[in-house]
Amino acid sequence: MAELARTLPASWYCSSPLYQLERRAVFLKSWYLIGPVVRFLDVDEKVSFEIAQRQIYAIRVSAATEFPGKDDLKVFDASTGDPLPSHVTPTGLLFAALSPSAPSFHEFFPDLEQLLAKVDFTKRPWRRSIKYEGNFNWKTMVDGYQECLHCQYTHPSFSVYYPPTFYTVYNHQNFSQHVADPKKPDDGLFLYFFPICTLNVYGGGMSSFRVCPTEDPGVTRMEFDYYHLEEGAKFEEYFQFTRQVAMEDFELCEKAQTNLERGVYGEGILNPEKESGVAYYQERVFDLVRQQFEEERDKHEAQGDSSGTDSAHTSRMVKIEA
């Protein structure tokens, strides 16, 4: 019998040194969904973002066509003014990395564009963006998005439209696709992009959110962008529905984080079917953090420096077996 996957230990949700290691291992080496190109229609308007304490901005530099293409959009480091790696998909999504040392877009997402080709992301205009902080670790929120074991109880309104009976998560390289009914794979598009971005397309609306860690491992900033074919009452109805689902997640995450910090929950076993999405992304986090830790440890040892990342506190957590 295959060994069942275990969750990351609670300490990984509460430690500042561990988050700094995650920042170097995960965040500075990943790609992020910045948004559909319809978010960036005005030439020379800077749209600012902050991801893992890195300030960046996207800007449309030219307007040869109605919607900006790959040559019209640029992303820059706000503190240095240096250009950052960016990519516009053929169907109109802008992605960017935080560092030139990140792998290329196609290296990071080798089989993503084929799936994205099913949707024209220029069809739904940008309507609204909101952001606020929550008292939970960034992984606490991703845990909730990536599992479908408790959807029927935590999201009763969403479950009316997408019953969780056959809900399935398909994991790819650095992204997951959520399918409510495997017999209807084109009934909406629900994607998680490792490590902190999501994209949800259904009905006439589209929404995305970023789970942005702060320097405090117990505080995360949630950023939401909303798009819809309709204005007025139609959009407001969609907006209120998606906000209800988001707040159900928010409340659950704050309660879960409290249990993690108080030691009520330490670690456990993941359901191999209903929590495969959690197992997938947590394993990615663990592997990247361990690799970064070992590289930095070896570097410090070679330099004769016993301080640096090889502290007893960080070492104990990174060496915990997944």
Disulfide bonds with the S-S distance in Angstrom:
none
